[in-house]
C-alpha cells in the first residue's frame, strides 16, 4: 500500500485501526469515550480480530505490565510532589489509576492484535 494513504503504525495503534489495512476501526467507537463493542472482523479487509477462544490472554499480560508501569510512574510523581510515605503514595496512585483501567485493558487488546499480526500475520484470502 502507498504510505500516503496508509497511516503509520503508531498512529494506527492510537486510533485503534486494523493492523492489516489500517483503515477500519477495531472497535465500533473510540476506547477513549467509553467501553465500546469490538468488531468480529475488519469491515474493510475481513481480518478476524479474535482468532480463537482465549486469544486475548496475552493482552491481559500487556495490560498488567502497562498498569504496573503507570501506577509506578504515578507513585513516583506523587512522592516527588508531596513527599508522602510509600504506602500512602501507592494507595493514592492505585486510586488515581482505577478510572484508567478499562481504557488500558482495551488498549492492550489493540497492542496484542498488532503484536500477533507482526509475528504471525493472517494473510488475505
N, C-alpha and C positions, 0 to 999 in steps of 0.2 A: 504494500500500500504506500501511497505517497505520504510523506511526512507533513505536507501542508494540510491534508485532510485527516490525518491520523495524529491525535494529540500524544504528548509524551506519556510515558508510563506513570510517572509521579502524578501528573495532572489527572490521568485516568483513574488512578487509585483514589485520589482525593475526591473525585467526582463520582466514585463508585460505578465505573463503567465496565463493561465486559472486557476481559483480558485478551480475547482473540480479536474482536473487531474494534474495540474501544469506541463504539458509537452508542450502543444502547445501555441503559442503566441495569444494574444487578437488582436493585430494589425498585419498588413501584414509586417511592418518594425518597427524598434525601434522609439519610440516617441522622442528620443534624437537626431534623424537625420532628422527631418522634421515633416510634418503633414500627417501621413500615414492613409490609409483606415483601418477601423475596420472590422474584420471578422464578419459575421452574426452569425455563430455558431463555436464552437470549432472543429477543424478538427479531434481531437482525440476522445473526449468523447461526442460530439454533444451538448454541453451546449449552449443554446441560450443566447447570451450576452445582447441583448436588449429585455427584456421580453414583453414590451408593449409600446405604444406611450407615450412619456413624461417620460420614465423610468429614464433618466439621469438628471432630475430636481434636485435630491439630490446631484448629482455630481457638480452641479452649486454652491450649498451651500458650499460643501467641497472646491471647487476651490476658492470661495470668502474668506473663512476663511484662507486658505493657503496663498492666495495672500496678504491679510491684514497683516498676521503674517510676511511674508517675507519682505514686504515693511517696516514694523515697525523695524525689525531687521536691514535692510539696513540703515534706517534713524538713528537709534541709533549708528551704527558703523560709519556712515558719521559724525555725530555730535561729537562723541568721537575723531575722527581723525582730523577733520577740525575745529570744534568749531563754525561752521556757525549757523545762526539763524534757527528757526523752519520751516519757510516757504521755505527757500532755501534748507534745508536738505530734507524736504518732497518732493518737486518737483524733486530734483535730484534722490531720492530713487525711485520715480514712473517712471522716465525716464529710470533708470537702470533696473527696473522690466519689462518694456514692452516687450523686446525680450524674456523673460522667460514665458510670459503669455500663448502662445499656448501649450507649453510643460506642463505647470502646469494644464491646462484645461484637457489635455488627461490623465495626471497622476491622476487627480481627478476622471476620469471615471474608471480607474483601481481600485482605492480605493473604489469607490462606488460599483463596481461589487463584490469585496471581502467582503465588509460590508454586502451587500444584501445576498450573499451566506452564510455568517456566521449566519445571523438572520433567513433567510427563504430559505434554500437550495433547489435547484431543483435537484431531485434525478434522477439517471439513469433509463431509461425505459427499 
